[in-house]
Amino acid sequence: MEPLQAFDYDLDARLVAQEPAPRRDASRLLVLQRRGGLIEHRQFLDLPDLLAPGDLLVVNDTKVLPCRLRARKSSGGAVELLLLEPWAPAEGGERRCLVRGPGRLRAGLRLCLAGGLAATLTAPEGAGRWKVCFSDDERLMKLLPEIGEVPLPPYIRRPARDDLDPERYQTIFAEVDGAVAAPTAGLHFTHEAVAALRGRGVEVTAVTLHVGPGTFQPVTGPGHRMAPEFCRVGGAAARQIRQAGDRGGRVVAVGTTVTRALEWAAATTGLVEPGEGWCDLFIRPGHRFRAIDALLTNFHLPRSTPLLLVSALAGRDAVLRAYREAAARCYRFYSYGDAMLVL
């Protein structure tokens, strides 16, 4: 693999989308052809024209939970907790959290939360992660929609808005509770856009990968390890994927999370098999793709695992050339930004 600095690029901070487009499907769409490297500038609503009858679109049906919690020390200092696996039951009364706050955090520190709840830091796990015991875990999870906040990515430099983010930082496919970050390629879809695709003869199916905060971690080096994320590929989805191949249709992954889920499910036999487990697959240049033929994605951070994944599919030089052209044409970048289709 090329050195990490080869996956850097310059971006004007003003191009980082701080809010979603007025309509989900109003985004722009950069189309990159892997053969020949041709770049086209389209609109997301052109997607049905770019796909063909018999193609299969695979989406991620994970649902983002409002798992960012505000707490206070007895001294009054503000502390923020992010539940890392909100879909899973507490283990031994404890949950794993990312904890940030002023001053020194120590085991035994007691925090006060809304709703009369309390939390105690029990054991550090490094990199800001702690095991945390909540005073009433069952009540905490019931109150989460009321006391929790949408965990917006760190590059969105504004507070979460109750009138916007709970609905827009969620895809229309979201059904399975568990993510701490949205599978952002799916944010562009409306029900009307899906209907137009189906009218074109494009099928749609779903898998689940609960996106964790590791998606925002920069690659640290050749030995970089992905944080494991829970993944499920159902039998119906696996059958549809195989049938698409049998009829000559393309499997179009909606997002890098779907790509990782399908490539993980195909790792043993070369065919997508149904199953569930912990996906820690790190896709980088040199990866042999077995499950997907095309990718709909957003524009990603420098040195990030999603950028390396897209580069593995389309080639680093072609991808960075597309990014430079997108920046020159003032595309909107990152989670709430515009889309890119690799064919």
C-alpha positions in Angstrom: 0.0 0.0 0.0 1.2 3.6 -0.7 2.3 5.7 2.3 -0.4 7.4 4.2 0.6 10.8 3.0 -0.4 9.6 -0.5 -4.0 9.7 0.7 -3.9 13.4 1.8 -5.7 16.2 0.0 -6.3 19.9 0.6 -9.9 21.0 1.2 -11.3 24.4 2.0 -13.1 24.1 5.3 -16.0 26.0 3.8 -16.8 22.9 1.6 -17.5 20.7 4.7 -21.3 20.5 4.8 -22.6 21.7 8.2 -26.2 21.1 7.4 -28.0 18.8 5.0 -29.3 19.9 1.6 -32.9 21.3 1.6 -34.1 18.0 0.2 -32.4 14.6 0.6 -32.3 13.9 -3.1 -31.2 17.4 -4.1 -27.5 16.5 -3.8 -25.1 16.6 -6.6 -23.6 13.3 -7.9 -20.0 12.9 -9.2 -19.8 9.8 -11.4 -16.4 8.1 -11.8 -16.0 5.4 -14.4 -13.3 2.9 -13.3 -12.5 2.0 -16.9 -10.9 5.1 -18.4 -11.4 7.3 -15.4 -14.1 9.4 -17.0 -15.7 11.9 -14.6 -19.3 13.1 -15.1 -21.2 15.7 -13.0 -24.8 14.8 -12.5 -27.6 15.1 -9.9 -28.5 12.4 -7.4 -31.9 12.2 -9.1 -30.1 10.9 -12.2 -29.2 7.7 -10.4 -31.9 5.6 -12.1 -30.5 6.6 -15.5 -27.0 5.5 -14.4 -28.1 2.0 -13.3 -29.7 -0.8 -15.4 -32.6 -3.2 -15.0 -31.4 -6.2 -13.1 -28.9 -4.2 -10.9 -29.3 -4.6 -7.1 -28.9 -1.8 -4.7 -27.8 -2.9 -1.2 -28.5 -0.4 1.7 -27.6 -0.4 5.4 -30.7 -0.5 7.6 -29.0 0.4 10.8 -30.6 3.2 12.9 -28.7 5.9 14.7 -29.5 6.2 18.4 -29.4 9.5 20.3 -26.5 8.1 22.4 -24.6 11.3 23.3 -25.3 12.1 26.9 -24.6 15.3 28.9 -23.5 14.9 32.5 -22.0 16.9 35.3 -19.5 16.3 38.0 -20.4 17.1 41.6 -18.2 20.2 41.1 -20.4 21.3 38.2 -17.9 20.5 35.4 -19.6 19.3 32.2 -18.8 15.8 30.9 -20.0 14.2 27.7 -20.6 10.4 27.3 -21.0 8.6 24.1 -22.5 5.1 24.3 -20.3 2.9 22.0 -22.6 -0.1 21.7 -26.1 1.2 22.5 -27.8 -1.8 20.7 -26.2 -4.3 23.1 -27.3 -5.2 26.6 -25.1 -3.9 29.4 -22.4 -6.4 30.5 -22.3 -6.9 34.2 -24.2 -3.6 34.7 -21.6 -1.7 32.7 -21.5 -0.1 29.3 -18.5 1.0 27.2 -18.5 4.8 26.6 -16.3 7.4 25.1 -15.9 10.1 27.8 -14.7 13.6 27.4 -14.5 16.4 30.0 -12.2 18.9 31.6 -9.7 17.9 34.2 -8.7 14.4 35.2 -11.1 11.6 34.9 -10.7 8.8 37.4 -12.3 5.5 38.3 -15.0 6.0 40.8 -16.0 9.4 39.5 -19.8 9.9 39.8 -21.7 11.9 37.3 -25.2 13.3 37.3 -27.4 12.9 34.2 -30.9 14.2 33.2 -33.9 12.2 34.4 -32.4 11.7 37.9 -29.9 9.1 36.5 -26.3 8.8 37.6 -23.2 7.2 36.1 -20.0 6.0 37.6 -16.7 5.6 35.7 -15.4 2.1 36.7 -12.4 1.3 34.5 -10.4 3.1 31.8 -9.8 1.3 28.5 -7.6 3.8 26.8 -8.1 6.5 24.1 -10.9 8.1 26.1 -12.9 4.9 26.5 -14.3 3.9 29.8 -16.5 1.2 31.3 -19.4 3.0 32.9 -22.0 1.8 35.4 -25.4 3.6 35.2 -27.7 3.8 38.2 -30.6 2.3 36.2 -29.6 0.9 32.9 -33.1 -0.2 31.9 -34.5 3.3 32.6 -31.5 4.9 30.8 -32.4 3.1 27.6 -36.0 4.0 27.8 -35.2 7.7 28.4 -32.5 7.8 25.7 -34.9 9.4 23.1 -35.6 12.2 25.6 -32.2 12.8 27.3 -29.8 11.7 24.5 -28.6 13.7 21.6 -27.8 12.8 18.0 -24.0 12.1 17.9 -23.0 14.3 15.0 -19.5 13.8 13.5 -16.7 16.0 14.9 -16.3 18.0 11.7 -19.9 19.3 12.0 -19.0 22.3 14.2 -22.4 23.2 15.6 -24.7 21.7 18.3 -27.2 19.1 17.2 -30.5 20.7 16.3 -33.7 19.1 17.6 -35.7 20.5 14.6 -33.3 19.0 12.0 -30.8 16.3 12.9 -32.9 13.6 14.5 -34.7 13.2 11.2 -32.1 14.2 8.6 -29.1 12.3 10.2 -31.1 9.1 9.7 -31.7 7.2 6.5 -35.2 6.3 5.3 -34.0 2.6 5.5 -33.2 2.9 9.3 -35.0 0.0 11.1 -32.5 -1.7 13.4 -31.3 0.2 16.5 -27.6 0.4 17.0 -25.5 2.9 15.1 -23.6 5.9 16.7 -23.0 7.3 13.2 -25.2 7.3 10.1 -24.3 5.3 7.0 -24.2 8.6 5.1 -24.5 7.4 1.5 -28.0 6.4 2.3 -29.0 9.9 3.5 -29.6 11.0 -0.1 -32.5 8.6 -0.7 -36.2 9.5 -0.5 -39.1 7.1 -1.0 -39.7 8.7 -4.3 -36.1 8.1 -5.4 -36.4 4.4 -4.4 -39.7 4.1 -6.3 -38.0 5.6 -9.4 -35.2 3.0 -9.1 -37.6 0.1 -8.8 -39.6 1.5 -11.7 -36.3 1.2 -13.7 -36.1 -2.5 -12.7 -33.4 -2.0 -10.0 -34.0 -4.1 -6.9 -33.2 -3.0 -3.4 -32.2 -5.1 -0.4 -30.7 -4.4 3.0 -28.0 -5.6 5.4 -27.1 -4.3 8.8 -23.8 -2.9 10.0 -23.9 -0.9 13.2 -21.6 2.0 12.4 -19.3 2.9 15.3 -17.0 5.9 16.1 -14.1 4.1 14.5 -15.4 5.3 11.1 -13.9 8.7 11.9 -10.5 7.5 13.1 -7.6 8.3 10.8 -5.5 5.4 9.6 -2.5 5.2 12.0 -0.2 3.1 9.8 0.2 -0.2 7.9 -0.9 -2.1 11.0 -4.1 -0.1 11.5 -6.9 -2.2 12.9 -10.6 -1.4 12.4 -12.8 -1.3 15.5 -15.1 -4.3 15.3 -18.7 -3.5 14.4 -21.7 -5.8 14.6 -22.8 -7.0 11.2 -25.7 -9.1 9.9 -26.4 -10.3 6.4 -29.8 -12.1 6.2 -30.6 -15.1 4.0 -32.9 -13.1 1.8 -30.3 -10.5 1.0 -27.6 -13.1 0.3 -30.0 -14.8 -2.1 -30.8 -11.6 -3.9 -27.1 -10.8 -4.3 -26.4 -14.2 -5.8 -29.4 -13.9 -8.1 -28.2 -10.5 -9.3 -24.9 -12.1 -10.3 -26.6 -15.0 -12.0 -28.6 -12.7 -14.2 -25.7 -10.4 -15.0 -26.8 -7.5 -12.8 -24.4 -5.4 -10.8 -24.3 -5.3 -7.0 -24.3 -1.6 -6.1 -23.2 -1.0 -2.5 -24.7 2.1 -0.9 -21.8 3.2 1.3 -18.6 1.9 2.6 -20.4 0.2 5.5 -22.4 -2.0 3.1 -19.2 -2.7 1.1 -17.4 -3.9 4.2 -20.4 -6.0 5.3 -20.7 -7.8 1.9 -16.9 -8.3 1.5 -16.8 -9.7 5.1 -19.7 -12.0 4.3 -17.9 -13.2 1.1 -14.5 -13.7 2.7 -14.7 -17.4 3.3 -16.2 -18.8 0.1 -16.0 -15.9 -2.3 -19.8 -15.7 -2.3 -21.9 -13.6 0.0 -23.1 -16.0 2.8 -25.8 -15.2 5.3 -24.6 -14.7 8.9 -23.8 -12.3 11.7 -20.8 -11.4 13.7 -18.2 -8.8 14.3 -16.8 -7.1 11.2 -13.3 -5.6 11.5 -12.4 -5.9 7.8 -10.0 -3.1 6.7 -10.3 -2.6 3.0 -7.3 -0.9 1.4 -5.6 -0.8 -2.0 -4.7 -4.3 -3.0 -8.0 -5.8 -1.8 -9.7 -8.2 -4.2 -13.4 -7.4 -4.3 -15.6 -10.4 -4.4 -19.1 -9.1 -3.6 -19.7 -5.6 -5.1 -19.5 -4.2 -8.6 -20.2 -0.5 -7.9 -20.3 1.9 -5.0 -22.4 4.9 -4.1 -20.7 6.9 -1.4 -20.0 10.4 -0.1 -16.7 12.3 -0.1 -14.4 11.2 2.8 -11.7 12.6 5.1 -8.0 12.4 4.2 -6.3 9.3 5.5 -9.6 7.8 6.5 -10.5 4.1 6.2 -13.5 5.0 3.9 -11.1 6.9 1.5 -8.8 4.0 1.4 -11.7 1.7 0.6 -12.9 3.8 -2.3 -9.3 4.0 -3.5 -9.1 0.2 -3.4 -12.0 0.0 -5.7 -11.3 2.9 -8.1 -7.6 3.5 -7.7 -6.0 6.2 -5.6 -5.0 8.5 -8.4 -8.4 8.5 -10.0 -10.2 9.1 -6.7 -8.0 12.0 -5.7 -8.3 13.5 -9.1 -12.1 13.2 -8.7 -11.9 14.8 -5.3 -9.8 17.7 -6.6 -12.4 18.3 -9.4 -15.2 18.1 -6.9 -13.5 20.7 -4.7 -12.9 23.0 -7.6 -16.6 22.8 -8.5 -17.6 23.4 -4.8 -19.2 20.1 -4.1 -20.2 19.7 -0.4 -18.0 17.2 1.5 -18.5 14.6 4.2 -21.6 13.3 6.0 -24.2 16.0 5.0 -22.4 16.5 1.6 -22.9 15.4 -2.0 -22.5 11.9 -3.4 -20.1 10.0 -5.6 -20.9 7.0 -7.8 -18.1 4.6 -8.7 -19.0 2.4 -11.7 
